[in-house]
Amino acid sequence: MGFKAKARKQKKDAGEEQKKSKSNTKVGELPCGVKDCENFADKSMGGRSLSIDDAIDMWGSNGYEMRKGRVRVCKSCYRKWKKENKNDDMY
Ligand SMILES: [Zn+2]
């Protein structure tokens, strides 16, 4: 009179999903190309890219860092640039 005990090994998956906590602090990935600026130039943060010529006009040939032929600037730098380079089509 025996009984069979089946010991089943159940593989328990680690049920904890890694939840990436969303931090509210804005941290960008793309640093602003203007050298003395510490903001971020991510698109989601209003960053824009300017041409090299535009950057030289605004910050001089040593005042920016180039990325792939463009200069990524943060929102505030772009605003500054836009102020200095008012387009005719604004009127
Ligand atoms: Zn900037």
PDB file of the backbone (N, CA, C, O) and the ligand in Angstrom, with CONECT records:
HET     ZN  A 101       1
ATOM      1  N   MET A   1       0.826  -1.190   0.000  1.00  0.00           N
ATOM      2  CA  MET A   1       0.000   0.000   0.000  1.00  0.00           C
ATOM      3  C   MET A   1       0.869   1.253   0.000  1.00  0.00           C
ATOM      4  O   MET A   1       1.079   1.955   0.989  1.00  0.00           O
ATOM      5  N   GLY A   2       1.301   1.430  -1.105  1.00  0.00           N
ATOM      6  CA  GLY A   2       2.111   2.639  -1.219  1.00  0.00           C
ATOM      7  C   GLY A   2       1.413   3.689  -2.047  1.00  0.00           C
ATOM      8  O   GLY A   2       0.536   3.404  -2.863  1.00  0.00           O
ATOM      9  N   PHE A   3       1.799   4.808  -1.828  1.00  0.00           N
ATOM     10  CA  PHE A   3       1.259   5.852  -2.710  1.00  0.00           C
ATOM     11  C   PHE A   3       2.406   6.666  -3.276  1.00  0.00           C
ATOM     12  O   PHE A   3       3.453   6.897  -2.670  1.00  0.00           O
ATOM     13  N   LYS A   4       2.115   7.062  -4.459  1.00  0.00           N
ATOM     14  CA  LYS A   4       3.190   7.777  -5.143  1.00  0.00           C
ATOM     15  C   LYS A   4       3.074   9.279  -4.920  1.00  0.00           C
ATOM     16  O   LYS A   4       2.061   9.915  -5.212  1.00  0.00           O
ATOM     17  N   ALA A   5       4.066   9.758  -4.436  1.00  0.00           N
ATOM     18  CA  ALA A   5       4.102  11.220  -4.302  1.00  0.00           C
ATOM     19  C   ALA A   5       4.944  11.785  -5.420  1.00  0.00           C
ATOM     20  O   ALA A   5       6.148  11.562  -5.547  1.00  0.00           O
ATOM     21  N   LYS A   6       4.252  12.493  -6.175  1.00  0.00           N
ATOM     22  CA  LYS A   6       4.998  13.124  -7.266  1.00  0.00           C
ATOM     23  C   LYS A   6       5.458  14.518  -6.850  1.00  0.00           C
ATOM     24  O   LYS A   6       4.684  15.452  -6.641  1.00  0.00           O
ATOM     25  N   ALA A   7       6.667  14.569  -6.756  1.00  0.00           N
ATOM     26  CA  ALA A   7       7.208  15.888  -6.421  1.00  0.00           C
ATOM     27  C   ALA A   7       7.469  16.641  -7.711  1.00  0.00           C
ATOM     28  O   ALA A   7       8.388  16.344  -8.476  1.00  0.00           O
ATOM     29  N   ARG A   8       6.658  17.578  -7.901  1.00  0.00           N
ATOM     30  CA  ARG A   8       6.863  18.375  -9.103  1.00  0.00           C
ATOM     31  C   ARG A   8       7.622  19.643  -8.781  1.00  0.00           C
ATOM     32  O   ARG A   8       7.273  20.449  -7.920  1.00  0.00           O
ATOM     33  N   LYS A   9       8.611  19.739  -9.493  1.00  0.00           N
ATOM     34  CA  LYS A   9       9.347  20.980  -9.305  1.00  0.00           C
ATOM     35  C   LYS A   9       8.739  22.074 -10.185  1.00  0.00           C
ATOM     36  O   LYS A   9       8.779  22.021 -11.414  1.00  0.00           O
ATOM     37  N   GLN A  10       8.222  22.983  -9.553  1.00  0.00           N
ATOM     38  CA  GLN A  10       7.641  24.083 -10.321  1.00  0.00           C
ATOM     39  C   GLN A  10       8.628  25.231 -10.409  1.00  0.00           C
ATOM     40  O   GLN A  10       9.146  25.778  -9.435  1.00  0.00           O
ATOM     41  N   LYS A  11       8.823  25.521 -11.624  1.00  0.00           N
ATOM     42  CA  LYS A  11       9.715  26.652 -11.811  1.00  0.00           C
ATOM     43  C   LYS A  11       8.942  27.957 -11.617  1.00  0.00           C
ATOM     44  O   LYS A  11       8.025  28.307 -12.360  1.00  0.00           O
ATOM     45  N   LYS A  12       9.345  28.592 -10.652  1.00  0.00           N
ATOM     46  CA  LYS A  12       8.676  29.875 -10.418  1.00  0.00           C
ATOM     47  C   LYS A  12       9.446  30.992 -11.114  1.00  0.00           C
ATOM     48  O   LYS A  12      10.611  31.280 -10.838  1.00  0.00           O
ATOM     49  N   ASP A  13       8.726  31.577 -12.009  1.00  0.00           N
ATOM     50  CA  ASP A  13       9.354  32.742 -12.631  1.00  0.00           C
ATOM     51  C   ASP A  13       9.358  33.896 -11.637  1.00  0.00           C
ATOM     52  O   ASP A  13       8.415  34.120 -10.878  1.00  0.00           O
ATOM     53  N   ALA A  14      10.399  34.566 -11.686  1.00  0.00           N
ATOM     54  CA  ALA A  14      10.442  35.760 -10.851  1.00  0.00           C
ATOM     55  C   ALA A  14       9.396  36.738 -11.363  1.00  0.00           C
ATOM     56  O   ALA A  14       9.562  37.377 -12.402  1.00  0.00           O
ATOM     57  N   GLY A  15       8.344  36.831 -10.619  1.00  0.00           N
ATOM     58  CA  GLY A  15       7.198  37.594 -11.120  1.00  0.00           C
ATOM     59  C   GLY A  15       7.355  39.082 -11.042  1.00  0.00           C
ATOM     60  O   GLY A  15       6.460  39.838 -11.417  1.00  0.00           O
ATOM     61  N   GLU A  16       8.449  39.482 -10.574  1.00  0.00           N
ATOM     62  CA  GLU A  16       8.581  40.926 -10.434  1.00  0.00           C
ATOM     63  C   GLU A  16       9.095  41.536 -11.727  1.00  0.00           C
ATOM     64  O   GLU A  16      10.227  41.312 -12.156  1.00  0.00           O
ATOM     65  N   GLU A  17       8.249  42.281 -12.297  1.00  0.00           N
ATOM     66  CA  GLU A  17       8.693  42.979 -13.504  1.00  0.00           C
ATOM     67  C   GLU A  17       9.515  44.188 -13.109  1.00  0.00           C
ATOM     68  O   GLU A  17       9.238  44.913 -12.154  1.00  0.00           O
ATOM     69  N   GLN A  18      10.493  44.338 -13.879  1.00  0.00           N
ATOM     70  CA  GLN A  18      11.318  45.512 -13.595  1.00  0.00           C
ATOM     71  C   GLN A  18      10.617  46.765 -14.112  1.00  0.00           C
ATOM     72  O   GLN A  18      10.522  47.028 -15.311  1.00  0.00           O
ATOM     73  N   LYS A  19      10.158  47.479 -13.176  1.00  0.00           N
ATOM     74  CA  LYS A  19       9.477  48.699 -13.581  1.00  0.00           C
ATOM     75  C   LYS A  19      10.455  49.865 -13.543  1.00  0.00           C
ATOM     76  O   LYS A  19      11.059  50.197 -12.522  1.00  0.00           O
ATOM     77  N   LYS A  20      10.564  50.434 -14.668  1.00  0.00           N
ATOM     78  CA  LYS A  20      11.439  51.593 -14.711  1.00  0.00           C
ATOM     79  C   LYS A  20      10.699  52.797 -14.145  1.00  0.00           C
ATOM     80  O   LYS A  20       9.722  53.284 -14.713  1.00  0.00           O
ATOM     81  N   SER A  21      11.169  53.225 -13.077  1.00  0.00           N
ATOM     82  CA  SER A  21      10.495  54.342 -12.440  1.00  0.00           C
ATOM     83  C   SER A  21      10.700  55.598 -13.275  1.00  0.00           C
ATOM     84  O   SER A  21      11.808  55.963 -13.670  1.00  0.00           O
ATOM     85  N   LYS A  22       9.582  56.221 -13.512  1.00  0.00           N
ATOM     86  CA  LYS A  22       9.673  57.452 -14.298  1.00  0.00           C
ATOM     87  C   LYS A  22      10.001  58.616 -13.382  1.00  0.00           C
ATOM     88  O   LYS A  22       9.228  58.999 -12.504  1.00  0.00           O
ATOM     89  N   SER A  23      11.111  59.126 -13.615  1.00  0.00           N
ATOM     90  CA  SER A  23      11.485  60.266 -12.795  1.00  0.00           C
ATOM     91  C   SER A  23      10.959  61.539 -13.437  1.00  0.00           C
ATOM     92  O   SER A  23      10.957  61.702 -14.658  1.00  0.00           O
ATOM     93  N   ASN A  24      10.534  62.394 -12.602  1.00  0.00           N
ATOM     94  CA  ASN A  24       9.972  63.630 -13.129  1.00  0.00           C
ATOM     95  C   ASN A  24      11.042  64.650 -13.485  1.00  0.00           C
ATOM     96  O   ASN A  24      10.794  65.610 -14.214  1.00  0.00           O
ATOM     97  N   THR A  25      12.194  64.429 -12.974  1.00  0.00           N
ATOM     98  CA  THR A  25      13.244  65.369 -13.309  1.00  0.00           C
ATOM     99  C   THR A  25      13.625  65.204 -14.775  1.00  0.00           C
ATOM    100  O   THR A  25      13.822  64.094 -15.269  1.00  0.00           O
ATOM    101  N   LYS A  26      13.719  66.296 -15.425  1.00  0.00           N
ATOM    102  CA  LYS A  26      14.026  66.241 -16.844  1.00  0.00           C
ATOM    103  C   LYS A  26      15.512  66.010 -17.059  1.00  0.00           C
ATOM    104  O   LYS A  26      16.353  66.850 -16.740  1.00  0.00           O
ATOM    105  N   VAL A  27      15.794  64.881 -17.593  1.00  0.00           N
ATOM    106  CA  VAL A  27      17.182  64.604 -17.943  1.00  0.00           C
ATOM    107  C   VAL A  27      17.234  64.259 -19.417  1.00  0.00           C
ATOM    108  O   VAL A  27      16.626  63.290 -19.871  1.00  0.00           O
ATOM    109  N   GLY A  28      17.946  65.044 -20.127  1.00  0.00           N
ATOM    110  CA  GLY A  28      18.027  64.812 -21.560  1.00  0.00           C
ATOM    111  C   GLY A  28      19.165  63.887 -21.912  1.00  0.00           C
ATOM    112  O   GLY A  28      19.980  63.510 -21.070  1.00  0.00           O
ATOM    113  N   GLU A  29      19.196  63.541 -23.149  1.00  0.00           N
ATOM    114  CA  GLU A  29      20.281  62.688 -23.610  1.00  0.00           C
ATOM    115  C   GLU A  29      21.275  63.450 -24.473  1.00  0.00           C
ATOM    116  O   GLU A  29      22.458  63.117 -24.550  1.00  0.00           O
ATOM    117  N   LEU A  30      20.758  64.469 -25.110  1.00  0.00           N
ATOM    118  CA  LEU A  30      21.635  65.227 -25.998  1.00  0.00           C
ATOM    119  C   LEU A  30      22.042  66.535 -25.343  1.00  0.00           C
ATOM    120  O   LEU A  30      21.203  67.403 -25.099  1.00  0.00           O
ATOM    121  N   PRO A  31      23.285  66.670 -25.071  1.00  0.00           N
ATOM    122  CA  PRO A  31      23.730  67.934 -24.502  1.00  0.00           C
ATOM    123  C   PRO A  31      23.684  69.049 -25.542  1.00  0.00           C
ATOM    124  O   PRO A  31      23.889  68.825 -26.735  1.00  0.00           O
ATOM    125  N   CYS A  32      23.416  70.227 -25.064  1.00  0.00           N
ATOM    126  CA  CYS A  32      23.385  71.372 -25.968  1.00  0.00           C
ATOM    127  C   CYS A  32      24.760  71.573 -26.591  1.00  0.00           C
ATOM    128  O   CYS A  32      25.786  71.430 -25.926  1.00  0.00           O
ATOM    129  N   GLY A  33      24.764  71.902 -27.861  1.00  0.00           N
ATOM    130  CA  GLY A  33      26.031  72.042 -28.563  1.00  0.00           C
ATOM    131  C   GLY A  33      26.787  73.307 -28.246  1.00  0.00           C
ATOM    132  O   GLY A  33      27.962  73.440 -28.588  1.00  0.00           O
ATOM    133  N   VAL A  34      26.124  74.228 -27.600  1.00  0.00           N
ATOM    134  CA  VAL A  34      26.812  75.464 -27.235  1.00  0.00           C
ATOM    135  C   VAL A  34      27.673  75.205 -26.007  1.00  0.00           C
ATOM    136  O   VAL A  34      27.213  74.657 -25.006  1.00  0.00           O
ATOM    137  N   LYS A  35      28.927  75.611 -26.109  1.00  0.00           N
ATOM    138  CA  LYS A  35      29.889  75.123 -25.129  1.00  0.00           C
ATOM    139  C   LYS A  35      29.638  75.612 -23.714  1.00  0.00           C
ATOM    140  O   LYS A  35      29.829  74.862 -22.756  1.00  0.00           O
ATOM    141  N   ASP A  36      29.223  76.828 -23.575  1.00  0.00           N
ATOM    142  CA  ASP A  36      29.032  77.298 -22.208  1.00  0.00           C
ATOM    143  C   ASP A  36      27.593  77.124 -21.748  1.00  0.00           C
ATOM    144  O   ASP A  36      27.133  77.808 -20.834  1.00  0.00           O
ATOM    145  N   CYS A  37      26.901  76.215 -22.383  1.00  0.00           N
ATOM    146  CA  CYS A  37      25.517  75.949 -22.011  1.00  0.00           C
ATOM    147  C   CYS A  37      25.419  74.525 -21.477  1.00  0.00           C
ATOM    148  O   CYS A  37      26.026  73.605 -22.025  1.00  0.00           O
ATOM    149  N   GLU A  38      24.663  74.353 -20.417  1.00  0.00           N
ATOM    150  CA  GLU A  38      24.570  73.023 -19.811  1.00  0.00           C
ATOM    151  C   GLU A  38      23.176  72.430 -19.944  1.00  0.00           C
ATOM    152  O   GLU A  38      22.836  71.463 -19.261  1.00  0.00           O
ATOM    153  N   ASN A  39      22.390  72.995 -20.803  1.00  0.00           N
ATOM    154  CA  ASN A  39      21.051  72.454 -21.012  1.00  0.00           C
ATOM    155  C   ASN A  39      21.098  71.276 -21.968  1.00  0.00           C
ATOM    156  O   ASN A  39      22.146  70.920 -22.508  1.00  0.00           O
ATOM    157  N   PHE A  40      19.934  70.687 -22.158  1.00  0.00           N
ATOM    158  CA  PHE A  40      19.847  69.556 -23.067  1.00  0.00           C
ATOM    159  C   PHE A  40      19.090  69.947 -24.326  1.00  0.00           C
ATOM    160  O   PHE A  40      18.192  70.788 -24.307  1.00  0.00           O
ATOM    161  N   ALA A  41      19.477  69.322 -25.395  1.00  0.00           N
ATOM    162  CA  ALA A  41      18.912  69.688 -26.692  1.00  0.00           C
ATOM    163  C   ALA A  41      18.011  68.592 -27.243  1.00  0.00           C
ATOM    164  O   ALA A  41      17.823  68.484 -28.454  1.00  0.00           O
ATOM    165  N   ASP A  42      17.459  67.785 -26.357  1.00  0.00           N
ATOM    166  CA  ASP A  42      16.566  66.738 -26.829  1.00  0.00           C
ATOM    167  C   ASP A  42      15.351  67.335 -27.521  1.00  0.00           C
ATOM    168  O   ASP A  42      14.864  68.409 -27.168  1.00  0.00           O
ATOM    169  N   LYS A  43      14.892  66.610 -28.503  1.00  0.00           N
ATOM    170  CA  LYS A  43      13.719  67.096 -29.226  1.00  0.00           C
ATOM    171  C   LYS A  43      12.523  67.272 -28.295  1.00  0.00           C
ATOM    172  O   LYS A  43      11.752  68.224 -28.413  1.00  0.00           O
ATOM    173  N   SER A  44      12.393  66.335 -27.373  1.00  0.00           N
ATOM    174  CA  SER A  44      11.261  66.400 -26.464  1.00  0.00           C
ATOM    175  C   SER A  44      11.349  67.592 -25.533  1.00  0.00           C
ATOM    176  O   SER A  44      10.370  67.961 -24.884  1.00  0.00           O
ATOM    177  N   MET A  45      12.509  68.182 -25.473  1.00  0.00           N
ATOM    178  CA  MET A  45      12.692  69.330 -24.612  1.00  0.00           C
ATOM    179  C   MET A  45      12.834  70.618 -25.416  1.00  0.00           C
ATOM    180  O   MET A  45      13.288  71.643 -24.906  1.00  0.00           O
ATOM    181  N   GLY A  46      12.453  70.545 -26.633  1.00  0.00           N
ATOM    182  CA  GLY A  46      12.450  71.753 -27.444  1.00  0.00           C
ATOM    183  C   GLY A  46      13.764  72.045 -28.129  1.00  0.00           C
ATOM    184  O   GLY A  46      13.965  73.139 -28.658  1.00  0.00           O
ATOM    185  N   GLY A  47      14.649  71.089 -28.125  1.00  0.00           N
ATOM    186  CA  GLY A  47      15.932  71.315 -28.769  1.00  0.00           C
ATOM    187  C   GLY A  47      15.805  71.357 -30.280  1.00  0.00           C
ATOM    188  O   GLY A  47      14.900  70.757 -30.860  1.00  0.00           O
ATOM    189  N   ARG A  48      16.708  72.060 -30.894  1.00  0.00           N
ATOM    190  CA  ARG A  48      16.704  72.167 -32.353  1.00  0.00           C
ATOM    191  C   ARG A  48      18.122  71.949 -32.857  1.00  0.00           C
ATOM    192  O   ARG A  48      19.090  71.970 -32.097  1.00  0.00           O
ATOM    193  N   SER A  49      18.209  71.745 -34.135  1.00  0.00           N
ATOM    194  CA  SER A  49      19.553  71.662 -34.692  1.00  0.00           C
ATOM    195  C   SER A  49      19.740  72.783 -35.695  1.00  0.00           C
ATOM    196  O   SER A  49      18.862  73.078 -36.506  1.00  0.00           O
ATOM    197  N   LEU A  50      20.889  73.387 -35.617  1.00  0.00           N
ATOM    198  CA  LEU A  50      21.213  74.484 -36.519  1.00  0.00           C
ATOM    199  C   LEU A  50      22.325  74.045 -37.457  1.00  0.00           C
ATOM    200  O   LEU A  50      23.052  73.089 -37.186  1.00  0.00           O
ATOM    201  N   SER A  51      22.437  74.741 -38.529  1.00  0.00           N
ATOM    202  CA  SER A  51      23.550  74.438 -39.422  1.00  0.00           C
ATOM    203  C   SER A  51      24.828  75.036 -38.851  1.00  0.00           C
ATOM    204  O   SER A  51      24.793  75.893 -37.968  1.00  0.00           O
ATOM    205  N   ILE A  52      25.934  74.575 -39.366  1.00  0.00           N
ATOM    206  CA  ILE A  52      27.216  75.072 -38.868  1.00  0.00           C
ATOM    207  C   ILE A  52      27.332  76.577 -39.070  1.00  0.00           C
ATOM    208  O   ILE A  52      27.794  77.301 -38.188  1.00  0.00           O
ATOM    209  N   ASP A  53      26.915  77.027 -40.216  1.00  0.00           N
ATOM    210  CA  ASP A  53      26.995  78.458 -40.498  1.00  0.00           C
ATOM    211  C   ASP A  53      26.207  79.276 -39.483  1.00  0.00           C
ATOM    212  O   ASP A  53      26.661  80.315 -39.003  1.00  0.00           O
ATOM    213  N   ASP A  54      25.037  78.786 -39.175  1.00  0.00           N
ATOM    214  CA  ASP A  54      24.225  79.490 -38.190  1.00  0.00           C
ATOM    215  C   ASP A  54      24.924  79.546 -36.843  1.00  0.00           C
ATOM    216  O   ASP A  54      24.910  80.565 -36.153  1.00  0.00           O
ATOM    217  N   ALA A  55      25.533  78.428 -36.488  1.00  0.00           N
ATOM    218  CA  ALA A  55      26.196  78.363 -35.188  1.00  0.00           C
ATOM    219  C   ALA A  55      27.403  79.281 -35.135  1.00  0.00           C
ATOM    220  O   ALA A  55      27.658  79.932 -34.122  1.00  0.00           O
ATOM    221  N   ILE A  56      28.135  79.329 -36.219  1.00  0.00           N
ATOM    222  CA  ILE A  56      29.309  80.200 -36.245  1.00  0.00           C
ATOM    223  C   ILE A  56      28.885  81.660 -36.129  1.00  0.00           C
ATOM    224  O   ILE A  56      29.511  82.446 -35.418  1.00  0.00           O
ATOM    225  N   ASP A  57      27.826  82.007 -36.828  1.00  0.00           N
ATOM    226  CA  ASP A  57      27.336  83.377 -36.753  1.00  0.00           C
ATOM    227  C   ASP A  57      27.016  83.773 -35.320  1.00  0.00           C
ATOM    228  O   ASP A  57      27.257  84.902 -34.894  1.00  0.00           O
ATOM    229  N   MET A  58      26.479  82.833 -34.609  1.00  0.00           N
ATOM    230  CA  MET A  58      25.959  83.135 -33.283  1.00  0.00           C
ATOM    231  C   MET A  58      27.007  82.970 -32.203  1.00  0.00           C
ATOM    232  O   MET A  58      27.146  83.832 -31.336  1.00  0.00           O
ATOM    233  N   TRP A  59      27.737  81.890 -32.243  1.00  0.00           N
ATOM    234  CA  TRP A  59      28.626  81.565 -31.127  1.00  0.00           C
ATOM    235  C   TRP A  59      30.105  81.537 -31.508  1.00  0.00           C
ATOM    236  O   TRP A  59      30.960  81.238 -30.675  1.00  0.00           O
ATOM    237  N   GLY A  60      30.396  81.844 -32.744  1.00  0.00           N
ATOM    238  CA  GLY A  60      31.796  81.801 -33.145  1.00  0.00           C
ATOM    239  C   GLY A  60      32.232  80.391 -33.466  1.00  0.00           C
ATOM    240  O   GLY A  60      31.554  79.419 -33.133  1.00  0.00           O
ATOM    241  N   SER A  61      33.389  80.296 -34.127  1.00  0.00           N
ATOM    242  CA  SER A  61      33.799  78.988 -34.623  1.00  0.00           C
ATOM    243  C   SER A  61      34.250  78.057 -33.506  1.00  0.00           C
ATOM    244  O   SER A  61      34.392  76.853 -33.721  1.00  0.00           O
ATOM    245  N   ASN A  62      34.475  78.606 -32.314  1.00  0.00           N
ATOM    246  CA  ASN A  62      34.908  77.745 -31.211  1.00  0.00           C
ATOM    247  C   ASN A  62      33.868  77.654 -30.104  1.00  0.00           C
ATOM    248  O   ASN A  62      34.121  77.080 -29.045  1.00  0.00           O
ATOM    249  N   GLY A  63      32.740  78.205 -30.350  1.00  0.00           N
ATOM    250  CA  GLY A  63      31.765  78.286 -29.263  1.00  0.00           C
ATOM    251  C   GLY A  63      30.736  77.175 -29.266  1.00  0.00           C
ATOM    252  O   GLY A  63      29.798  77.194 -28.470  1.00  0.00           O
ATOM    253  N   TYR A  64      30.899  76.232 -30.132  1.00  0.00           N
ATOM    254  CA  TYR A  64      29.877  75.189 -30.219  1.00  0.00           C
ATOM    255  C   TYR A  64      30.540  73.857 -30.505  1.00  0.00           C
ATOM    256  O   TYR A  64      31.721  73.791 -30.844  1.00  0.00           O
ATOM    257  N   GLU A  65      29.777  72.822 -30.365  1.00  0.00           N
ATOM    258  CA  GLU A  65      30.277  71.506 -30.750  1.00  0.00           C
ATOM    259  C   GLU A  65      29.377  70.908 -31.814  1.00  0.00           C
ATOM    260  O   GLU A  65      28.151  70.934 -31.716  1.00  0.00           O
ATOM    261  N   MET A  66      30.012  70.381 -32.808  1.00  0.00           N
ATOM    262  CA  MET A  66      29.270  69.894 -33.962  1.00  0.00           C
ATOM    263  C   MET A  66      28.946  68.413 -33.810  1.00  0.00           C
ATOM    264  O   MET A  66      29.728  67.637 -33.261  1.00  0.00           O
ATOM    265  N   ARG A  67      27.806  68.055 -34.298  1.00  0.00           N
ATOM    266  CA  ARG A  67      27.438  66.643 -34.345  1.00  0.00           C
ATOM    267  C   ARG A  67      26.908  66.312 -35.712  1.00  0.00           C
ATOM    268  O   ARG A  67      25.851  66.796 -36.116  1.00  0.00           O
ATOM    269  N   LYS A  68      27.618  65.515 -36.398  1.00  0.00           N
ATOM    270  CA  LYS A  68      27.168  65.053 -37.712  1.00  0.00           C
ATOM    271  C   LYS A  68      26.775  66.208 -38.624  1.00  0.00           C
ATOM    272  O   LYS A  68      25.763  66.162 -39.322  1.00  0.00           O
ATOM    273  N   GLY A  69      27.580  67.212 -38.598  1.00  0.00           N
ATOM    274  CA  GLY A  69      27.350  68.315 -39.514  1.00  0.00           C
ATOM    275  C   GLY A  69      26.280  69.299 -39.071  1.00  0.00           C
ATOM    276  O   GLY A  69      25.991  70.273 -39.766  1.00  0.00           O
ATOM    277  N   ARG A  70      25.702  69.039 -37.921  1.00  0.00           N
ATOM    278  CA  ARG A  70      24.714  69.966 -37.388  1.00  0.00           C
ATOM    279  C   ARG A  70      25.111  70.328 -35.968  1.00  0.00           C
ATOM    280  O   ARG A  70      25.936  69.656 -35.349  1.00  0.00           O
ATOM    281  N   VAL A  71      24.536  71.362 -35.477  1.00  0.00           N
ATOM    282  CA  VAL A  71      24.777  71.749 -34.102  1.00  0.00           C
ATOM    283  C   VAL A  71      23.467  71.656 -33.345  1.00  0.00           C
ATOM    284  O   VAL A  71      22.505  72.361 -33.649  1.00  0.00           O
ATOM    285  N   ARG A  72      23.443  70.806 -32.386  1.00  0.00           N
ATOM    286  CA  ARG A  72      22.221  70.659 -31.597  1.00  0.00           C
ATOM    287  C   ARG A  72      22.223  71.710 -30.501  1.00  0.00           C
ATOM    288  O   ARG A  72      23.186  71.843 -29.746  1.00  0.00           O
ATOM    289  N   VAL A  73      21.160  72.431 -30.430  1.00  0.00           N
ATOM    290  CA  VAL A  73      21.086  73.456 -29.397  1.00  0.00           C
ATOM    291  C   VAL A  73      19.810  73.266 -28.585  1.00  0.00           C
ATOM    292  O   VAL A  73      18.811  72.736 -29.070  1.00  0.00           O
ATOM    293  N   CYS A  74      19.876  73.708 -27.357  1.00  0.00           N
ATOM    294  CA  CYS A  74      18.718  73.584 -26.495  1.00  0.00           C
ATOM    295  C   CYS A  74      17.701  74.668 -26.853  1.00  0.00           C
ATOM    296  O   CYS A  74      17.940  75.525 -27.703  1.00  0.00           O
ATOM    297  N   LYS A  75      16.591  74.596 -26.190  1.00  0.00           N
ATOM    298  CA  LYS A  75      15.503  75.506 -26.501  1.00  0.00           C
ATOM    299  C   LYS A  75      15.903  76.970 -26.305  1.00  0.00           C
ATOM    300  O   LYS A  75      15.626  77.824 -27.146  1.00  0.00           O
ATOM    301  N   SER A  76      16.555  77.234 -25.186  1.00  0.00           N
ATOM    302  CA  SER A  76      16.873  78.624 -24.898  1.00  0.00           C
ATOM    303  C   SER A  76      17.949  79.151 -25.838  1.00  0.00           C
ATOM    304  O   SER A  76      17.935  80.322 -26.218  1.00  0.00           O
ATOM    305  N   CYS A  77      18.873  78.289 -26.206  1.00  0.00           N
ATOM    306  CA  CYS A  77      19.895  78.726 -27.156  1.00  0.00           C
ATOM    307  C   CYS A  77      19.265  78.978 -28.525  1.00  0.00           C
ATOM    308  O   CYS A  77      19.640  79.909 -29.237  1.00  0.00           O
ATOM    309  N   TYR A  78      18.322  78.149 -28.866  1.00  0.00           N
ATOM    310  CA  TYR A  78      17.665  78.348 -30.151  1.00  0.00           C
ATOM    311  C   TYR A  78      16.893  79.656 -30.161  1.00  0.00           C
ATOM    312  O   TYR A  78      16.853  80.370 -31.163  1.00  0.00           O
ATOM    313  N   ARG A  79      16.289  79.948 -29.031  1.00  0.00           N
ATOM    314  CA  ARG A  79      15.570  81.216 -28.940  1.00  0.00           C
ATOM    315  C   ARG A  79      16.509  82.387 -29.120  1.00  0.00           C
ATOM    316  O   ARG A  79      16.219  83.338 -29.845  1.00  0.00           O
ATOM    317  N   LYS A  80      17.642  82.296 -28.441  1.00  0.00           N
ATOM    318  CA  LYS A  80      18.646  83.362 -28.575  1.00  0.00           C
ATOM    319  C   LYS A  80      19.036  83.528 -30.031  1.00  0.00           C
ATOM    320  O   LYS A  80      19.111  84.631 -30.571  1.00  0.00           O
ATOM    321  N   TRP A  81      19.279  82.391 -30.630  1.00  0.00           N
ATOM    322  CA  TRP A  81      19.709  82.446 -32.028  1.00  0.00           C
ATOM    323  C   TRP A  81      18.626  83.057 -32.892  1.00  0.00           C
ATOM    324  O   TRP A  81      18.898  83.845 -33.798  1.00  0.00           O
ATOM    325  N   LYS A  82      17.418  82.688 -32.601  1.00  0.00           N
ATOM    326  CA  LYS A  82      16.325  83.175 -33.431  1.00  0.00           C
ATOM    327  C   LYS A  82      16.141  84.679 -33.275  1.00  0.00           C
ATOM    328  O   LYS A  82      15.795  85.383 -34.224  1.00  0.00           O
ATOM    329  N   LYS A  83      16.378  85.149 -32.070  1.00  0.00           N
ATOM    330  CA  LYS A  83      16.296  86.584 -31.835  1.00  0.00           C
ATOM    331  C   LYS A  83      17.307  87.322 -32.693  1.00  0.00           C
ATOM    332  O   LYS A  83      17.017  88.361 -33.287  1.00  0.00           O
ATOM    333  N   GLU A  84      18.499  86.754 -32.737  1.00  0.00           N
ATOM    334  CA  GLU A  84      19.572  87.399 -33.489  1.00  0.00           C
ATOM    335  C   GLU A  84      19.392  87.231 -34.992  1.00  0.00           C
ATOM    336  O   GLU A  84      19.942  87.985 -35.794  1.00  0.00           O
ATOM    337  N   ASN A  85      18.634  86.259 -35.334  1.00  0.00           N
ATOM    338  CA  ASN A  85      18.460  85.985 -36.763  1.00  0.00           C
ATOM    339  C   ASN A  85      16.985  86.034 -37.139  1.00  0.00           C
ATOM    340  O   ASN A  85      16.382  85.048 -37.562  1.00  0.00           O
ATOM    341  N   LYS A  86      16.464  87.176 -36.972  1.00  0.00           N
ATOM    342  CA  LYS A  86      15.038  87.313 -37.267  1.00  0.00           C
ATOM    343  C   LYS A  86      14.790  87.070 -38.749  1.00  0.00           C
ATOM    344  O   LYS A  86      15.360  87.707 -39.636  1.00  0.00           O
ATOM    345  N   ASN A  87      13.931  86.139 -38.946  1.00  0.00           N
ATOM    346  CA  ASN A  87      13.630  85.819 -40.332  1.00  0.00           C
ATOM    347  C   ASN A  87      12.680  86.853 -40.931  1.00  0.00           C
ATOM    348  O   ASN A  87      11.812  87.416 -40.263  1.00  0.00           O
ATOM    349  N   ASP A  88      12.889  87.063 -42.189  1.00  0.00           N
ATOM    350  CA  ASP A  88      12.044  88.056 -42.870  1.00  0.00           C
ATOM    351  C   ASP A  88      10.584  87.609 -42.893  1.00  0.00           C
ATOM    352  O   ASP A  88       9.663  88.425 -42.912  1.00  0.00           O
ATOM    353  N   ASP A  89      10.405  86.308 -42.893  1.00  0.00           N
ATOM    354  CA  ASP A  89       9.029  85.855 -43.070  1.00  0.00           C
ATOM    355  C   ASP A  89       8.200  86.004 -41.790  1.00  0.00           C
ATOM    356  O   ASP A  89       7.048  85.575 -41.726  1.00  0.00           O
ATOM    357  N   MET A  90       8.796  86.606 -40.798  1.00  0.00           N
ATOM    358  CA  MET A  90       8.009  86.854 -39.599  1.00  0.00           C
ATOM    359  C   MET A  90       7.092  88.047 -39.786  1.00  0.00           C
ATOM    360  O   MET A  90       6.133  88.232 -39.037  1.00  0.00           O
ATOM    361  N   TYR A  91       7.393  88.845 -40.781  1.00  0.00           N
ATOM    362  CA  TYR A  91       6.542  90.001 -41.023  1.00  0.00           C
ATOM    363  C   TYR A  91       5.523  89.744 -42.115  1.00  0.00           C
ATOM    364  O   TYR A  91       4.727  90.626 -42.437  1.00  0.00           O
TER     365      TYR A  91
HETATM  366 ZN    ZN A 101      21.968  75.677 -24.934  1.00  0.00          ZN2+
END
